[in-house]
Amino acid sequence: MTALVVLLLLAAPNPDKLIAEYFTADGGRRIAILGELDADKELTAEEVATWKERILKQARKSGKKLRKGGTNYFYDKKKKRGKYIVTGGNGRGGLVIALHGGGEGQGDAGGAASTFGGIASKFKCVCIAPEVLEKTERGWTTSGTEEFVLELIEAAKRTWKVPHDRVYIVGHSMGGFGSWTLGAHHADLFAGAAPYAGGPVPITEGGAKYGKVTGLQTGVIPSLRNLPLHIYQSLDDKNVPPDANVFANKMLIEWKKDYGGYNYKYVEVDGRGHGAPPGGHVVGFKWIYQFKRDSRPKHILWQPVLSYKRMFYWIHWQTPMPETLVEMKVIGPNKISMDIEGHEKTGFRIYLDSELVDLDKEVTVVEADEVVFKGKVKRTLKTMLMTAAVKYDSDNIFPAQIDFK
């Protein structure tokens, strides 16, 4: 080997080091890394499989991990911020996020850990019970707690060998509200949700706390189309009156009729008050544990409400229009329909792989029967890295994308 060849080899970029750096780099450096990797080069299907393994290996190393037992603090131990309790099994069966109940000035992760830890253990799932950052009436969606839960899930995947298609969210009372809401906002993350004795946020007549329910908070029912859901409600519950769940059940029936999907079970009883369902909380969890996540549903409904939630299953909207009903469908071989209620498509993106279309053939996208894209879509390392960096998730890596500018 000549000295020149040795020098060239030494100077060549190390792809694995660059990939690892990509996950922690800022925007400018990421662009530079993509250039060094020649990431716009078209890949073959075989190269995609190889790169995916290398990307996942580096992604697992590039990020925070959790302590494997007991009570811990994700953000600041001294200030006791970001409390979470780890219990349950070894994680080989999956991950259970257990949300506690409470309200204004109330609630502790210990309750959810004791309620769901043993259940998780039966299914070889690790159980993580986070505590809300601020104890408010709607603590799971205020003060950054929702983002905290997402960070815990990503860190848990790096800590245990958790199957990424078996992440479940459960909770009782306020935790039931959290399971409804976080489950809907991030339905593409979970394999199932089980809210007990807690409903989605209702809209009431005159805005009264316990008035007649006339609707539900946006961003919940539509986005649940592809998430298995087990709902429990006792009609004599005085802590959380049944009206919201009764109304939600009616809405689910209507949406299922109109759009298909909505695999759910609604259990309504009387005489249980605010307590556990007949047979205990294990009944609902056993039902959702039948299912693994479908990460490539051929029919998506999404009603975005969070500015930071830009990717949902295989679509991305850089600046999502709040409360828009987005409907995406694979309607034939290599044909996709899109409906974003007439909004500008600028910043909208469709991610693709071999589970959705044949990338060796032309792909057609239609909107209101008008062809808005037709052509070959190439597989690139750039798209793989971009999607992998959104979250550590083995099913979140896509090799191809269609951009609307």
C-alpha positions as a printed Julia matrix, in Angstrom:
405×3 Matrix{Float64}:
   0.0     0.0     0.0
   1.46    3.32   -1.07
   1.85    6.25    1.3
  -0.69    8.21   -0.78
  -3.35    5.5    -0.39
  -2.72    5.36    3.37
  -3.12    9.13    3.62
  -6.36    9.03    1.61
  -7.78    6.3     3.84
  -6.86    8.23    6.96
  -8.44   11.38    5.57
 -11.68    9.64    4.51
 -14.66   10.43    6.74
 -15.75    7.76    9.2
 -19.47    7.27    8.45
 -20.35    5.83   11.84
 -18.68    8.7    13.69
 -20.43   11.21   11.48
 -23.8     9.54   12.04
 -23.25    9.57   15.8
 -22.31   13.25   15.62
 -25.39   14.03   13.53
 -27.73   13.18   16.41
 -26.18   15.79   18.7
 -25.15   18.43   16.13
 -26.9    21.75   15.47
 -28.57   22.56   12.18
 -25.53   23.97   10.43
 -23.28   21.09   11.36
 -25.95   18.58   10.33
 -26.01   20.06    6.85
 -22.22   19.76    6.69
 -22.35   16.13    7.85
 -24.88   15.26    5.16
 -22.48   16.72    2.61
 -19.52   14.74    3.97
 -21.57   11.55    3.79
 -22.73   12.3     0.23
 -26.17   11.74    1.69
 -28.15   12.8    -1.4
 -26.77    9.9    -3.41
 -29.46    7.43   -4.48
 -29.43    4.17   -2.53
 -30.51    0.68   -3.46
 -32.99   -1.26   -1.3
 -30.09   -3.38   -0.01
 -28.08   -0.29    0.93
 -31.1     1.09    2.82
 -31.21   -2.03    5.0
 -27.48   -1.77    5.76
 -27.63    1.93    6.59
 -30.66    1.44    8.81
 -28.74   -0.99   11.03
 -25.81    1.43   11.3
 -28.08    4.4    12.05
 -29.99    2.55   14.78
 -26.74    1.41   16.37
 -25.5     4.99   16.67
 -28.92    6.37   17.66
 -29.07    3.97   20.6
 -25.78    5.36   21.89
 -26.59    9.01   21.24
 -28.82   10.16   24.03
 -29.8     9.98   27.67
 -30.55    6.73   29.47
 -32.53    5.99   32.62
 -31.77    4.33   35.92
 -33.13    0.8    35.94
 -35.07    0.88   39.18
 -36.52    2.93   42.0
 -37.34    6.63   42.24
 -35.24    8.96   40.09
 -35.13   12.49   38.69
 -34.69   13.07   34.97
 -33.82   16.77   35.09
 -32.59   17.83   38.52
 -32.23   15.56   41.53
 -31.58   18.43   43.95
 -34.69   20.29   42.86
 -36.55   16.98   42.5
 -37.61   17.87   38.98
 -38.57   15.2    36.5
 -39.49   12.49   38.96
 -40.08    9.0    37.59
 -40.36    5.56   39.17
 -39.15    2.41   37.44
 -40.8    -0.91   38.21
 -42.24   -3.93   36.39
 -40.33   -6.49   34.32
 -37.22   -6.6    32.16
 -38.67   -4.75   29.19
 -38.48   -7.62   26.73
 -42.27   -7.58   26.51
 -42.54   -3.84   26.03
 -42.81   -0.52   27.84
 -45.73    0.72   29.93
 -46.07    4.44   30.67
 -48.29    4.69   33.76
 -49.83    8.1    34.44
 -50.97    8.93   37.96
 -54.16   10.63   39.06
 -54.5    13.82   41.07
 -55.35   17.4    40.28
 -54.6    20.85   41.62
 -51.76   20.37   44.13
 -52.25   16.6    44.17
 -50.83   13.47   42.57
 -47.85   11.22   42.99
 -46.09    8.79   40.68
 -46.11    6.19   43.44
 -49.79    5.48   42.97
 -49.43    4.65   39.28
 -46.26    2.63   39.91
 -48.0     0.44   42.5
 -51.16    0.07   40.38
 -49.49   -0.82   37.1
 -46.03   -2.14   38.03
 -47.24   -5.64   38.87
 -49.39   -5.77   35.76
 -46.46   -4.75   33.58
 -44.31   -7.41   35.19
 -46.8   -10.14   34.21
 -46.25   -9.17   30.58
 -42.45   -8.75   30.93
 -42.84   -5.02   30.38
 -40.82   -2.38   32.16
 -43.11    0.19   33.77
 -42.21    3.86   34.05
 -44.43    6.07   36.18
 -43.58    9.75   35.63
 -44.84   12.53   37.88
 -46.29   15.72   36.43
 -43.92   18.66   36.55
 -46.65   20.93   37.9
 -49.62   19.59   39.87
 -52.48   21.27   38.06
 -55.89   20.01   37.05
 -54.57   19.09   33.62
 -51.02   18.39   34.65
 -50.21   15.92   31.87
 -50.46   18.54   29.14
 -49.12   21.64   30.94
 -45.71   22.97   32.03
 -43.73   20.76   29.66
 -44.91   17.49   31.18
 -46.04   16.09   27.83
 -42.55   16.65   26.4
 -41.07   15.13   29.57
 -43.03   11.92   28.97
 -41.77   11.77   25.38
 -38.17   12.2    26.54
 -38.63    9.39   29.07
 -39.92    7.04   26.38
 -36.98    7.75   24.1
 -34.5     7.28   26.96
 -36.22    4.05   28.01
 -35.76    2.61   24.53
 -32.03    3.26   24.85
 -31.88    1.76   28.35
 -33.75   -1.51   27.84
 -34.16   -3.79   24.84
 -37.75   -2.67   24.51
 -39.57   -3.65   21.3
 -40.39   -0.3    19.77
 -43.77   -1.53   18.54
 -44.89   -2.36   22.1
 -45.09    0.95   23.96
 -48.37    1.4    25.89
 -49.86    4.3    27.84
 -52.28    3.79   30.73
 -53.67    5.79   33.62
 -56.48    6.21   36.13
 -58.46    9.4    36.86
 -56.27   12.36   35.79
 -53.99    9.66   34.39
 -56.94    8.51   32.29
 -57.27   12.03   30.91
 -53.54   11.97   30.17
 -53.81    8.6    28.42
 -56.6     9.9    26.2
 -54.78   13.11   25.32
 -51.16   12.0    25.02
 -52.33    8.81   23.33
 -54.07   10.88   20.67
 -51.37   13.52   20.23
 -48.75   10.79   19.77
 -50.81    7.9    18.43
 -47.95    7.08   16.06
 -45.77    6.28   19.08
 -48.0     3.84   20.97
 -49.31    0.33   20.47
 -52.33    0.95   22.7
 -53.88    3.2    25.33
 -56.03    2.33   28.34
 -57.67    5.29   30.1
 -59.5     4.31   33.29
 -62.04    6.6    35.0
 -60.81    9.65   33.1
 -62.01   11.12   29.84
 -60.95   13.53   27.14
 -61.45   17.21   27.97
 -65.13   18.02   27.34
 -66.62   21.18   25.89
 -69.69   22.02   27.95
 -72.74   24.18   27.53
 -71.92   27.64   28.78
 -68.42   26.49   29.76
 -69.69   25.11   33.07
 -67.37   22.63   34.78
 -70.07   19.97   34.99
 -72.47   21.26   32.33
 -73.95   19.35   29.43
 -71.21   18.02   27.15
 -71.53   19.38   23.62
 -68.13   18.41   22.23
 -64.59   17.33   23.01
 -61.23   19.05   22.9
 -59.85   19.07   19.36
 -56.9    16.91   18.38
 -58.14   13.78   20.15
 -60.83   11.69   18.43
 -59.58   12.1    14.82
 -55.98   11.2    15.63
 -56.97    7.97   17.42
 -58.04    6.17   14.22
 -55.11    3.72   14.28
 -54.52    3.37   18.03
 -56.18    0.47   19.93
 -58.04    1.99   22.86
 -59.64    0.44   25.96
 -61.92    2.86   27.84
 -63.39    2.26   31.29
 -66.1     4.32   33.0
 -68.45    3.79   35.93
 -71.68    5.75   35.66
 -71.76    6.6    39.37
 -68.25    8.1    39.38
 -68.55   11.41   41.25
 -64.87   12.34   40.97
 -64.89   12.16   37.18
 -68.5    12.23   35.95
 -69.18    9.9    33.02
 -70.46   12.52   30.56
 -67.16   13.0    28.71
 -66.58    9.29   28.12
 -70.22    8.67   27.2
 -69.98   11.49   24.65
 -66.59   10.22   23.41
 -68.03    6.75   22.82
 -70.77    8.26   20.65
 -68.17   10.22   18.69
 -66.01    7.15   18.18
 -69.01    5.26   16.78
 -69.66    8.1    14.31
 -66.04    8.46   13.24
 -65.65    4.71   12.83
 -68.72    4.67   10.58
 -67.39    7.55    8.47
 -63.68    6.7     8.29
 -63.21    3.06    9.29
 -60.52    2.05   11.78
 -61.02    2.94   15.46
 -60.26   -0.39   17.11
 -61.54    0.27   20.62
 -63.47   -1.26   23.5
 -65.73    0.83   25.7
 -66.54   -0.68   29.11
 -69.35    1.11   30.93
 -70.52   -0.17   34.32
 -72.37    1.16   37.34
 -71.71    0.93   41.05
 -67.91    1.11   40.95
 -67.59    4.81   41.74
 -64.09    6.07   41.05
 -62.54    2.69   41.75
 -60.91    0.08   39.56
 -62.92   -1.77   36.89
 -64.34   -5.25   37.47
 -61.41   -7.66   37.43
 -58.92   -4.86   38.08
 -56.79   -2.71   35.83
 -55.18   -5.78   34.3
 -58.32   -6.4    32.22
 -57.89   -3.26   30.12
 -54.16   -3.76   29.76
 -54.58   -7.37   28.68
 -56.92   -6.18   25.94
 -54.53   -3.57   24.5
 -51.54   -5.93   24.83
 -53.07   -8.02   22.05
 -51.85   -5.37   19.67
 -48.55   -4.11   18.35
 -48.22   -0.69   16.83
 -49.04   -0.32   13.16
 -46.34    2.12   12.12
 -47.39    2.17    8.44
 -51.19    2.48    8.41
 -52.53    2.89    4.88
 -55.13    5.38    6.13
 -54.18    8.25    8.44
 -56.31   10.87   10.16
 -54.49   13.61   12.04
 -55.75   16.76   13.71
 -52.59   18.6    14.8
 -52.75   20.82   17.88
 -49.09   20.96   19.02
 -46.69   23.28   17.2
 -43.73   20.97   17.89
 -45.5    17.81   16.69
 -44.69   17.98   12.99
 -44.38   14.29   12.08
 -47.24   11.81   12.38
 -46.73    8.28   11.08
 -45.44    8.82    7.52
 -46.34   12.47    7.02
 -44.64   15.7     8.07
 -45.97   19.26    8.17
 -43.37   21.87    8.95
 -45.92   24.4    10.18
 -49.06   22.42   10.97
 -52.29   24.39   10.84
 -53.96   23.77   14.2
 -57.2    21.8    14.19
 -56.99   20.96   10.47
 -58.24   17.47    9.65
 -55.5    15.82    7.63
 -56.45   12.65    5.77
 -53.87   10.56    3.91
 -54.62    7.27    2.17
 -52.79    4.74    0.04
 -55.58    4.2    -2.48
 -53.88    1.88   -4.93
 -50.51    0.53   -6.04
 -48.19    3.52   -5.76
 -51.08    5.96   -5.5
 -51.72    8.22   -2.49
 -54.52   10.68   -1.83
 -54.1    13.71    0.41
 -56.6    16.09    1.96
 -55.49   19.0     4.14
 -58.77   20.91    3.91
 -57.6    23.25    1.17
 -54.57   24.6     3.02
 -51.37   25.41    1.16
 -49.16   22.35    0.76
 -45.99   24.37    1.33
 -43.92   22.59    3.96
 -45.9    19.36    3.67
 -43.95   16.16    3.18
 -44.76   12.51    2.59
 -42.26    9.88    3.75
 -42.15    6.59    1.9
 -40.62    3.14    2.06
 -41.19   -0.3     0.56
 -44.03   -1.05    2.99
 -46.1     1.77    1.5
 -45.11    1.84   -2.18
 -42.76    0.3    -4.72
 -39.94    2.83   -4.85
 -38.65    1.38   -8.11
 -41.78    2.67   -9.86
 -43.48    6.04  -10.23
 -45.53    7.33   -7.32
 -48.67    9.4    -7.84
 -50.2    11.76   -5.28
 -53.67   13.21   -5.82
 -55.59   15.93   -4.04
 -59.3    16.31   -4.82
 -58.75   14.11   -7.92
 -56.0    16.42   -9.17
 -52.52   14.97   -9.63
 -50.16   17.05   -7.48
 -47.13   14.8    -7.85
 -46.06   12.06  -10.21
 -42.59   10.61  -10.53
 -39.87    8.37   -9.18
 -38.8     9.02   -5.6
 -35.22    8.17   -4.75
 -33.94    6.53   -1.58
 -31.29    8.61    0.2
 -29.24    8.5     3.36
 -30.24   12.13    3.94
 -33.9    11.21    4.43
 -32.97    8.25    6.61
 -30.91   10.44    8.94
 -33.47   13.24    9.02
 -36.25   10.9    10.09
 -34.06    8.96   12.52
 -33.18   12.2    14.3
 -36.84   13.01   15.07
 -36.93   10.31   17.76
 -35.15    7.08   18.56
 -37.57    4.63   16.99
 -36.69    1.67   14.78
 -39.85    2.21   12.69
 -39.38    5.95   12.26
 -36.64    5.7     9.63
 -37.75    6.34    6.05
 -35.52    6.33    2.97
 -37.62    8.49    0.6
 -39.66   11.69    0.69
 -41.92   13.84   -1.44
 -41.75   17.56   -0.66
 -44.36   20.14   -1.55
 -42.84   23.6    -1.88
